């Protein structure tokens, strides 16, 4: 039973190890992992949280500001000291000294008074703003805009990461498809090499033809090595992008399929731009500049507040408690002159923000049209590549028949095979280009 348990444990460990090493990745899972693990997205999440904390901090301005303070002191001599000897009138001074020495001195009473040699002072003050020129409300609105802006910036970053991840994924698949094309070409060449050896042995062709086939095989095998290295590097880049460890058993599960025409996805450029995060950020920038102007105007308005304090001291050698209420009205006067210039300056900044919004909006519309044109061109190129594959395949079929019938040379057959491989590679490349353009257009057009 112990040996059986060891065997079972071994197989369980092996199966766990295999499942841990082997990893099949789909495009959707790669995109999800890239968004989840990417450092830029994590930082964008932190930026959103920072903006939320700024909003929470601005909210506290609505509530009273409460502060507490305490202090103590001890001096080598009192700050205030006054006795009989300090009386300026000599007659009064002499009378008081006589009374003091005859009546008070026997009881140990001092002939002078002293204050503030030591003491403790403490208190609590609460100040409630009633009106601050609208700056508290405006500050909270600005903080809210900050949250929206950070969320839009996060959306832009996620979009960039998704596009980059899809590019890497399809580049890996493109290399894998090219590898399959080379393998098919090698099968054909090896089959042809057998026929050539037979023909050389029968004296039908010269050894030069055999050398041509051998050189072509060597070329294909060299391409195989290059493509293998390219696949490895591309998968390593993809794994780094999505935040997982690379190993040689990583496979990509999605396959290339025929694509459909994109005409139904065409969106109005202006409407597409207004739905983009970049446009919303520009709009927020204009709103923020206007709110900043209101903050400057608020500095010129009266400030009204009410408050109260509760304090304690023993400065006069007794415990004293005081409860005080107060109101404050502050009217900035000299600040109006400076603020008038700051308001004008802020008006210029508002105009700059509006100009920037109009300029970038136009550029975004041009970008939307450009990406659509790229998508349209990619689809048309894909259609041409499909036709080229069909033509090259038929040409290769006929060339094989003609070669066997002795109507064309071996060089012509090898050229036909090369043209077919190039057509297959071109179709793969155009398919990948189309898929990437499609993802990009869907992102910016919101379709």
JORABEL-V331028 format. One record per pair of residues at least 12 apart in sequence whose ideal C-beta (glycine too) atoms are under 10 Angstrom apart, sorted by the first residue. I is the first residue (numbers start at 1). J is the second residue. D is the distance in Angstrom with one decimal. If there is no record, write none. Layout:
# JORABEL-V331028
I,J,D  I,J,D
This chain:
# JORABEL-V331028
18,249,8.6  20,247,9.6  20,249,9.9  21,245,9.9  21,247,5.8  21,248,8.8  21,249,5.2  21,250,9.2  22,247,8.5  22,248,10.0  22,249,4.5  22,250,8.2  22,251,7.7  23,239,9.1  23,244,7.4  23,245,9.1  23,246,9.5  23,247,7.4  23,249,6.6  23,250,5.2  23,251,7.3  24,249,9.2  24,250,8.0  24,251,4.9  24,252,7.6  24,253,4.8  24,254,9.9  25,169,7.9  25,172,9.4  25,235,9.0  25,238,7.7  25,239,8.6  25,242,7.7  25,244,8.2  25,250,6.5  25,251,7.0  25,252,5.6  25,253,6.6  25,254,8.5  26,169,8.9  26,252,7.7  26,253,4.8  26,254,5.5  27,165,8.1  27,166,6.5  27,169,5.2  27,170,8.0  27,173,8.9  27,252,8.0  27,253,8.4  27,254,4.8  27,435,9.3  27,439,9.6  28,166,10.0  28,169,9.9  28,253,9.9  28,254,8.4  29,242,8.3  29,244,10.0  29,253,8.6  29,254,9.6  30,162,9.6  30,165,5.4  30,166,8.1  30,168,8.1  30,169,5.5  30,172,9.8  30,238,6.7  30,239,9.1  30,241,7.8  30,242,5.1  30,244,9.0  30,252,8.3  30,254,9.1  31,158,9.5  31,161,8.1  31,162,5.2  31,163,9.4  31,164,9.9  31,165,5.1  31,166,6.7  31,169,8.2  31,241,9.8  31,242,8.2  31,439,9.5  32,162,9.4  32,165,9.3  32,242,8.5  33,165,8.4  33,239,9.5  33,241,8.7  33,242,4.0  33,243,6.0  33,244,6.5  34,158,9.1  34,161,5.2  34,162,7.1  34,164,7.8  34,165,4.3  34,166,9.3  34,168,9.0  34,169,9.6  34,238,8.9  34,240,9.9  34,241,5.4  34,242,4.5  34,243,7.1  34,244,9.8  35,157,9.2  35,158,5.5  35,159,9.8  35,161,5.9  35,162,6.8  35,165,8.2  35,242,9.0  35,243,9.8  36,242,8.5  36,243,7.4  37,161,9.8  37,240,10.0  37,241,8.8  37,242,6.3  37,243,2.8  37,244,7.7  38,157,8.1  38,158,8.5  38,160,9.6  38,161,5.2  38,162,10.0  38,164,9.4  38,165,8.9  38,241,7.7  38,242,8.2  38,243,6.8  39,243,8.7  40,154,9.2  40,157,5.2  40,158,9.0  40,160,8.2  40,161,6.9  41,154,7.1  41,157,6.0  41,158,6.1  41,160,9.8  41,161,6.4  43,154,9.2  43,157,8.5  44,150,7.3  44,151,8.7  44,153,6.3  44,154,3.8  44,155,8.7  44,156,8.8  44,157,5.0  44,158,7.7  44,161,9.9  45,150,9.2  45,151,9.9  45,154,6.9  45,157,9.9  46,150,9.3  46,154,9.9  47,146,9.4  47,147,9.8  47,149,9.1  47,150,4.6  47,151,9.0  47,153,6.9  47,154,7.2  47,157,9.6  48,146,9.5  48,147,6.8  48,148,9.8  48,149,9.6  48,150,4.6  48,151,5.8  48,153,8.7  48,154,6.1  49,147,9.6  49,150,8.7  50,146,8.6  50,147,9.4  50,150,7.4  51,143,7.3  51,144,8.9  51,145,9.0  51,146,4.3  51,147,4.3  51,148,8.4  51,149,7.4  51,150,4.4  51,151,8.1  51,153,9.8  52,143,8.8  52,144,9.8  52,146,8.8  52,147,5.8  52,150,8.6  52,151,10.0  53,143,9.3  53,147,9.9  54,139,9.6  54,142,8.9  54,143,5.0  54,144,9.5  54,146,5.8  54,147,8.0  54,150,9.6  55,139,9.7  55,140,7.1  55,141,9.8  55,142,9.2  55,143,4.0  55,144,5.9  55,145,9.5  55,146,7.0  55,147,5.8  56,143,8.3  57,139,9.5  57,140,9.9  57,143,7.6  58,136,7.8  58,137,9.7  58,138,9.6  58,139,4.9  58,140,4.7  58,141,8.9  58,142,7.6  58,143,4.2  58,144,8.5  58,146,9.3  59,136,9.3  59,139,9.5  59,140,6.3  59,143,8.0  60,136,9.8  61,129,7.2  61,132,7.9  61,135,8.4  61,136,4.5  61,137,9.2  61,139,6.5  61,140,7.5  62,128,9.4  62,129,8.0  62,136,6.2  62,137,8.8  62,140,7.9  63,126,9.9  63,128,7.8  63,129,9.0  64,125,9.6  64,126,4.7  64,127,6.1  64,128,4.2  64,129,8.1  64,305,9.2  64,306,9.1  64,307,7.4  64,308,9.2  65,125,8.4  65,126,7.2  65,127,4.8  65,128,7.9  65,129,7.8  65,305,9.0  65,307,8.4  66,124,6.9  66,125,7.2  66,126,4.7  66,127,7.8  66,128,9.6  66,307,9.4  67,123,9.0  67,124,7.4  67,125,5.4  67,126,8.1  67,127,8.2  67,309,9.5  68,122,7.6  68,123,7.2  68,124,4.8  68,125,7.7  68,126,9.9  68,310,9.7  69,121,8.1  69,122,6.7  69,123,6.0  69,124,8.1  69,125,7.7  69,309,10.0  69,311,9.0  70,120,7.4  70,121,7.1  70,122,3.8  70,123,7.8  70,124,9.7  70,311,10.0  70,312,8.9  71,119,8.9  71,120,7.4  71,121,5.1  71,122,7.3  71,123,9.6  71,313,9.5  72,118,7.8  72,119,7.0  72,120,4.7  72,121,7.5  72,122,8.8  72,314,9.7  73,116,8.3  73,117,8.8  73,118,6.4  73,119,6.2  73,120,8.4  73,121,8.4  73,315,9.4  74,117,7.3  74,118,4.2  74,119,8.3  75,116,7.5  75,117,5.2  75,118,6.8  75,119,9.5  76,117,8.2  77,114,7.9  77,117,6.7  78,112,9.6  78,113,8.9  78,114,3.7  78,115,5.8  78,116,5.8  78,117,4.0  78,118,8.8  79,114,8.7  79,115,6.8  79,116,4.0  79,117,7.2  79,119,9.9  79,315,9.7  80,113,8.2  80,114,6.8  80,115,4.1  80,116,5.5  80,117,8.9  81,112,6.2  81,113,7.3  81,114,4.4  81,115,7.5  81,116,9.2  81,117,8.6  82,112,6.2  82,113,5.5  82,114,7.9  82,115,8.6  83,96,9.6  83,97,9.9  83,100,9.4  83,110,7.6  83,111,5.2  83,112,2.4  83,113,6.9  83,114,8.6  84,96,4.8  84,97,5.5  84,99,9.2  84,100,6.1  84,101,9.9  84,104,10.0  84,110,9.9  84,111,5.0  84,112,6.9  84,113,9.9  85,97,8.0  85,111,7.4  85,112,7.3  86,112,7.4  86,113,9.9  96,111,8.5  97,111,7.5  100,112,10.0  114,317,9.6  115,315,7.3  115,316,6.6  115,317,8.0  116,315,5.9  116,316,8.5  116,317,9.8  117,315,9.7  117,317,9.4  118,314,8.8  118,315,9.0  118,317,9.4  119,313,6.4  119,314,5.4  119,315,4.3  119,316,8.4  119,317,8.5  120,312,7.5  120,313,6.7  120,314,5.6  120,315,8.4  120,319,9.5  121,311,7.2  121,312,7.4  121,313,4.5  121,314,8.3  121,315,7.0  121,320,9.7  122,310,9.4  122,311,6.7  122,312,5.2  122,313,7.6  123,309,5.6  123,310,6.3  123,311,3.3  123,312,6.8  123,313,8.4  123,321,9.8  123,322,8.1  123,324,9.1  124,308,8.9  124,309,6.6  124,310,5.2  124,311,7.6  124,312,9.6  125,307,6.5  125,308,7.6  125,309,4.4  125,310,8.3  125,311,8.4  125,324,9.0  125,326,9.4  126,306,9.2  126,307,5.5  126,308,5.6  126,309,7.4  126,310,8.8  126,325,10.0  127,305,5.6  127,306,7.7  127,307,3.9  127,308,8.6  127,309,9.2  127,326,9.0  127,328,7.9  128,304,9.9  128,305,6.2  128,306,5.4  128,307,6.1  128,308,8.9  129,303,7.5  129,304,7.6  129,305,4.9  129,306,8.7  129,307,9.4  129,328,9.5  130,303,8.8  130,304,4.4  130,305,5.7  130,306,6.0  130,327,8.6  130,328,9.2  130,329,9.4  131,298,9.7  131,301,7.7  131,302,6.9  131,303,6.9  131,304,4.3  131,305,8.1  131,329,9.3  132,298,6.7  132,299,9.6  132,301,8.1  132,302,9.2  132,303,5.6  132,304,7.9  132,305,8.0  132,330,9.8  133,294,8.9  133,295,8.5  133,296,9.7  133,297,7.2  133,298,3.1  133,299,6.5  133,300,7.2  133,301,3.4  133,302,7.2  133,303,6.5  133,304,9.4  133,332,8.9  134,294,6.2  134,295,8.3  134,297,7.6  134,298,4.8  134,301,7.1  135,294,7.9  135,295,5.5  135,296,9.3  135,297,9.0  135,298,3.9  135,299,7.4  135,301,8.5  135,303,9.0  136,298,8.7  137,291,9.7  137,294,8.8  137,298,9.1  138,290,9.7  138,291,5.3  138,292,8.4  138,293,9.3  138,294,4.7  138,295,5.3  138,296,9.8  138,297,9.0  138,298,6.5  139,291,8.5  139,294,9.7  139,295,7.0  139,298,9.1  140,291,9.9  141,287,8.4  141,288,9.1  141,290,9.9  141,291,5.6  141,294,8.6  141,295,9.9  142,287,9.0  142,288,6.3  142,291,5.1  142,292,7.3  142,294,9.2  142,295,7.6  144,291,9.8  145,283,10.0  145,284,5.3  145,285,9.0  145,287,6.1  145,288,5.3  145,291,7.2  146,284,8.9  146,288,8.3  148,280,7.6  148,281,8.7  148,283,9.7  148,284,5.9  148,287,9.4  148,288,10.0  149,277,9.6  149,280,8.6  149,281,6.0  149,284,5.2  149,285,8.1  149,287,9.9  149,288,8.0  151,277,8.5  151,280,9.4  152,276,9.1  152,277,4.1  152,278,7.9  152,279,9.3  152,280,5.2  152,281,5.0  152,282,9.9  152,283,9.7  152,284,7.4  153,277,7.5  153,278,9.7  153,281,7.1  154,277,8.7  155,276,9.1  155,277,4.5  155,278,9.6  155,280,8.9  155,281,9.7  155,443,10.0  156,276,8.7  156,277,5.0  156,278,6.7  156,280,10.0  156,281,8.0  156,443,9.9  157,277,9.6  158,277,9.5  158,443,9.7  159,276,9.3  159,277,7.7  159,278,10.0  159,439,9.7  159,440,9.2  159,443,5.1  159,444,8.2  160,443,9.2  161,241,7.8  161,242,9.4  162,439,7.4  162,440,9.8  162,443,7.3  163,436,7.5  163,439,6.0  163,440,5.9  163,443,6.6  163,444,9.9  164,237,9.8  164,238,9.9  164,241,6.6  164,436,10.0  165,238,7.4  165,241,5.5  165,242,6.5  165,439,9.7  166,432,9.7  166,435,7.4  166,436,6.2  166,438,9.5  166,439,5.1  166,440,8.9  167,237,9.9  167,238,9.6  167,241,9.4  167,432,8.6  167,435,9.4  167,436,5.5  167,439,8.5  167,440,9.4  168,234,6.6  168,235,8.7  168,236,9.9  168,237,5.6  168,238,4.4  168,239,9.3  168,240,9.1  168,241,5.6  168,242,8.7  169,234,9.0  169,235,9.6  169,238,6.1  169,241,9.0  169,242,9.2  169,252,6.6  169,254,7.3  169,432,9.6  169,435,9.4  169,436,9.7  170,234,9.9  170,252,9.3  170,254,8.7  170,256,8.2  170,428,9.6  170,431,8.4  170,432,4.4  170,433,8.8  170,434,9.8  170,435,5.6  170,436,6.2  170,439,9.1  171,230,8.7  171,231,9.5  171,233,10.0  171,234,5.3  171,235,9.8  171,237,8.4  171,238,8.3  171,432,7.0  171,436,9.0  172,230,8.8  172,231,6.3  172,232,9.7  172,233,9.5  172,234,4.4  172,235,5.6  172,236,9.9  172,237,8.5  172,238,5.9  172,250,9.3  172,251,9.9  172,252,5.7  172,432,9.9  173,231,9.6  173,234,9.2  173,252,5.8  173,254,6.9  173,255,7.7  173,256,6.1  173,428,8.2  173,431,9.2  173,432,7.1  173,435,9.3  174,227,10.0  174,230,9.4  174,231,9.6  174,234,8.7  174,256,8.2  174,425,8.6  174,428,5.3  174,429,6.4  174,431,8.1  174,432,4.7  174,433,9.3  174,435,9.9  175,226,9.6  175,227,5.6  175,228,8.7  175,229,9.6  175,230,5.0  175,231,4.6  175,232,9.4  175,233,9.3  175,234,6.0  175,235,9.2  175,428,9.1  175,432,9.9  176,227,8.4  176,230,9.8  176,231,6.2  176,234,9.2  176,235,9.6  176,251,9.3  176,252,7.2  176,255,9.6  176,256,9.2  176,428,9.2  177,227,9.9  177,255,9.2  177,256,6.3  177,424,7.9  177,425,8.0  177,427,8.8  177,428,4.4  177,429,9.2  177,431,8.5  177,432,8.7  178,223,8.3  178,224,9.7  178,226,9.8  178,227,5.6  178,230,8.6  178,231,9.1  178,421,8.9  178,424,8.1  178,425,5.6  178,428,6.4  178,429,8.7  179,223,8.9  179,224,6.9  179,227,4.9  179,228,7.2  179,230,9.0  179,231,6.9  180,227,9.8  180,424,8.7  180,428,9.2  181,220,9.8  181,223,9.6  181,227,9.4  181,420,8.8  181,421,5.5  181,422,9.2  181,423,9.5  181,424,4.6  181,425,6.1  181,427,9.5  181,428,7.6  182,219,9.8  182,220,5.5  182,221,8.6  182,222,9.9  182,223,5.4  182,224,5.4  182,226,9.6  182,227,6.5  182,421,7.3  182,424,9.6  182,425,9.1  183,220,8.7  183,224,7.6  183,227,9.9  184,417,9.7  184,420,9.1  184,421,8.0  184,424,8.2  185,216,8.6  185,217,9.3  185,219,9.7  185,220,5.6  185,223,8.9  185,224,9.8  185,417,6.2  185,418,8.2  185,420,8.0  185,421,5.0  185,424,8.9  186,216,9.4  186,217,6.7  186,220,5.0  186,221,7.2  186,223,9.4  186,224,7.5  188,216,9.9  188,220,9.6  188,396,8.4  188,400,8.7  188,413,9.6  188,414,9.9  188,417,6.1  188,420,9.0  188,421,9.4  189,213,6.2  189,214,9.0  189,216,5.7  189,217,5.0  189,218,9.9  189,219,9.4  189,220,6.4  189,221,9.7  189,414,8.2  189,417,7.4  190,213,9.0  190,217,7.0  190,220,9.8  191,400,9.9  192,209,9.8  192,213,5.8  192,216,8.8  192,217,9.2  192,400,8.7  192,403,8.6  192,410,8.1  192,413,7.4  192,414,8.3  192,417,8.3  193,210,7.4  193,213,4.9  193,214,7.1  193,216,9.1  193,217,6.7  194,213,9.7  195,213,9.2  195,403,8.9  195,404,8.1  195,410,9.8  196,209,5.7  196,210,5.0  196,211,9.6  196,212,8.5  196,213,5.3  196,214,9.0  196,410,7.0  197,209,10.0  197,210,6.4  197,213,9.0  199,406,10.0  199,410,9.1  204,406,8.4  205,406,9.7  205,409,9.0  205,410,7.0  206,410,9.8  208,410,8.8  208,411,9.7  209,409,8.0  209,410,4.4  209,411,8.2  209,413,9.8  209,414,9.5  210,410,8.9  212,409,9.5  212,410,6.0  212,411,6.5  212,413,9.8  212,414,6.5  213,410,7.1  213,413,9.5  213,414,7.3  215,414,9.4  216,410,9.7  216,414,5.6  216,417,8.0  216,418,8.2  219,418,9.5  220,417,9.7  220,418,9.9  220,421,8.6  223,421,9.4  231,252,9.7  232,246,8.6  232,248,7.7  232,250,9.8  234,252,9.8  235,247,9.3  235,248,8.7  235,250,5.5  235,251,9.0  235,252,7.9  236,250,9.1  238,250,8.2  238,252,8.2  254,435,10.0  256,427,9.1  256,428,6.8  256,431,5.5  256,432,7.7  256,435,8.2  257,431,8.6  257,435,9.8  258,382,8.9  258,386,8.0  258,431,8.3  259,378,9.1  259,379,7.1  259,382,6.1  259,383,9.4  259,386,9.6  259,430,9.2  259,431,6.3  259,434,5.5  259,435,7.0  259,438,7.8  260,379,8.9  260,438,9.6  261,376,9.6  261,379,6.2  261,380,9.7  261,382,9.7  261,383,8.7  262,372,8.5  262,375,5.6  262,376,7.2  262,378,8.7  262,379,5.7  262,434,8.2  262,437,8.6  262,438,6.4  262,441,7.5  262,442,9.5  262,447,9.7  263,375,10.0  263,376,8.5  263,379,8.7  264,447,8.9  265,372,8.7  265,375,8.1  265,438,7.9  265,441,6.8  265,442,7.0  265,445,7.0  265,447,5.0  266,372,6.6  266,375,9.1  266,376,8.8  266,441,9.0  266,445,8.3  266,447,8.6  267,368,7.8  267,372,8.3  267,441,8.5  267,442,9.6  267,444,9.1  267,445,4.2  267,446,7.2  267,447,5.6  268,365,9.6  268,368,9.2  268,445,9.0  269,364,8.4  269,365,4.5  269,366,8.3  269,367,9.1  269,368,4.6  269,369,5.6  269,372,8.0  269,444,9.8  269,445,8.6  270,361,8.5  270,362,9.9  270,364,9.5  270,365,6.2  270,368,8.8  271,368,9.7  271,445,8.8  271,446,8.6  272,364,8.5  272,365,8.1  272,367,9.9  272,368,5.2  272,369,9.6  272,371,9.8  272,372,9.2  272,441,9.2  272,444,6.4  272,445,4.4  272,446,6.2  272,447,8.1  273,360,9.3  273,361,6.0  273,362,9.0  273,363,9.4  273,364,4.5  273,365,5.3  273,366,9.7  273,367,8.5  273,368,6.1  273,444,8.3  273,445,9.2  273,446,9.8  274,361,8.4  274,364,9.3  274,365,9.9  274,446,9.5  275,444,9.0  275,445,8.1  275,446,4.5  275,447,9.8  276,361,9.6  276,364,6.5  276,367,9.6  276,368,8.5  276,443,8.9  276,444,6.2  276,445,8.8  276,446,7.5  277,444,9.9  278,360,7.1  278,361,9.0  278,363,9.6  278,364,6.2  278,367,9.4  278,444,9.0  279,357,8.0  279,360,7.9  279,361,6.2  279,364,6.4  279,365,9.8  281,357,9.5  281,360,9.3  282,353,7.8  282,354,9.2  282,356,6.6  282,357,4.1  282,358,8.9  282,359,9.4  282,360,5.7  282,361,6.9  282,364,8.9  283,353,9.5  283,357,6.7  283,361,9.5  284,353,9.7  284,357,9.9  285,349,9.9  285,350,9.8  285,352,9.6  285,353,5.0  285,354,9.2  285,356,7.2  285,357,7.0  285,360,9.9  286,349,10.0  286,350,6.9  286,351,9.7  286,352,9.7  286,353,4.6  286,354,5.7  286,355,10.0  286,356,8.6  286,357,5.8  287,350,9.8  287,353,8.9  288,349,9.8  288,350,9.7  288,353,7.9  289,346,6.9  289,347,9.2  289,348,9.7  289,349,5.2  289,350,4.5  289,351,8.9  289,352,8.0  289,353,4.7  289,354,8.5  290,346,8.7  290,347,9.7  290,349,9.6  290,350,5.9  290,353,8.6  290,354,9.8  292,342,9.8  292,346,6.0  292,349,7.6  292,350,8.6  293,342,8.9  293,343,6.4  293,345,9.5  293,346,4.3  293,347,7.0  293,349,8.2  293,350,6.6  294,343,9.9  294,346,9.3  295,342,9.8  295,346,8.9  296,338,9.7  296,339,5.9  296,340,9.6  296,341,9.9  296,342,4.9  296,343,5.5  296,344,10.0  296,345,8.7  296,346,5.7  297,339,7.3  297,342,9.3  297,343,6.4  297,346,9.0  298,339,9.4  299,332,6.7  299,335,6.0  299,336,9.1  299,338,8.8  299,339,5.6  299,342,8.1  299,343,9.7  300,331,9.4  300,332,5.9  300,333,9.3  300,335,5.9  300,336,5.1  300,337,9.6  300,338,9.1  300,339,4.5  300,340,8.2  300,342,9.4  300,343,8.5  301,330,10.0  301,331,8.6  301,332,7.8  301,335,9.8  301,336,9.9  301,339,9.7  302,329,6.2  302,330,6.6  302,331,4.9  302,332,7.9  303,328,7.5  303,329,7.4  303,330,4.3  303,331,7.9  303,332,7.8  304,327,7.7  304,328,7.1  304,329,5.4  304,330,7.8  304,331,9.7  305,326,9.0  305,327,7.3  305,328,4.8  305,329,8.2  305,330,8.2  306,325,7.7  306,326,7.3  306,327,4.9  306,328,7.4  307,324,8.9  307,325,7.4  307,326,5.7  307,327,7.7  307,328,7.3  308,323,7.2  308,324,6.4  308,325,4.6  308,326,7.0  309,322,7.7  309,323,7.6  309,324,4.8  309,325,8.2  309,326,7.6  310,322,7.2  310,323,5.2  310,324,7.7  311,323,8.2  311,324,7.4  364,444,8.1  367,444,7.2  368,441,8.2  368,444,5.7  368,445,6.6  371,437,7.0  371,438,10.0  371,440,5.6  371,441,5.1  371,442,9.9  371,443,9.0  371,444,6.1  371,445,8.1  372,437,9.0  372,440,9.9  372,441,6.0  372,444,9.2  372,445,7.8  373,437,9.6  373,441,10.0  374,433,8.5  374,434,9.5  374,436,9.4  374,437,5.1  374,440,7.9  374,441,8.0  375,433,9.5  375,434,7.3  375,436,9.5  375,437,4.3  375,438,6.2  375,439,9.8  375,440,7.7  375,441,4.9  375,442,9.4  375,445,9.7  376,434,10.0  376,437,8.8  376,441,9.5  377,430,9.9  377,433,9.0  377,434,9.3  377,437,8.3  378,430,6.7  378,431,9.0  378,432,9.3  378,433,4.8  378,434,4.1  378,435,8.6  378,436,8.2  378,437,4.6  378,438,7.9  378,441,9.8  379,430,8.8  379,433,9.5  379,434,5.6  379,437,8.3  379,438,8.6  380,430,9.3  380,434,9.5  381,426,8.6  381,427,9.7  381,429,8.9  381,430,4.7  381,431,9.7  381,433,7.2  381,434,7.7  382,426,9.6  382,427,7.4  382,429,9.4  382,430,4.3  382,431,5.9  382,432,9.7  382,433,7.8  382,434,5.0  382,435,9.6  383,430,8.7  383,434,9.8  384,426,8.7  384,427,9.4  384,430,7.8  385,423,7.1  385,424,9.0  385,425,9.3  385,426,4.9  385,427,4.1  385,428,8.4  385,429,7.8  385,430,4.3  385,431,7.7  385,433,9.8  385,434,9.7  386,423,9.3  386,426,9.8  386,427,6.2  386,430,8.5  386,431,9.2  387,423,9.2  387,427,9.6  388,419,8.8  388,420,9.5  388,422,8.6  388,423,4.5  388,424,9.2  388,426,6.4  388,427,7.2  388,430,9.5  389,420,7.8  389,422,9.8  389,423,4.6  389,424,6.0  389,425,9.8  389,426,7.9  389,427,5.0  389,428,9.8  390,423,8.6  390,427,9.9  391,419,8.9  391,420,9.3  391,423,7.5  392,416,7.8  392,417,9.3  392,418,9.5  392,419,5.1  392,420,4.2  392,421,8.4  392,422,7.6  392,423,3.8  392,424,7.8  392,426,9.4  392,427,9.7  393,416,10.0  393,419,9.9  393,420,6.0  393,423,7.7  393,424,8.7  394,420,9.4  395,415,9.6  395,416,5.4  395,417,9.7  395,419,6.6  395,420,7.1  395,423,9.2  396,413,8.3  396,415,9.9  396,416,4.8  396,417,6.0  396,418,9.6  396,419,7.5  396,420,4.5  396,421,9.3  396,423,9.4  397,416,9.0  397,420,9.3  398,416,8.1  399,412,6.5  399,413,5.0  399,414,9.2  399,415,8.2  399,416,3.8  399,417,7.8  399,419,9.2  399,420,9.1  400,413,6.8  400,416,8.0  400,417,8.9  402,416,9.1  403,416,8.7
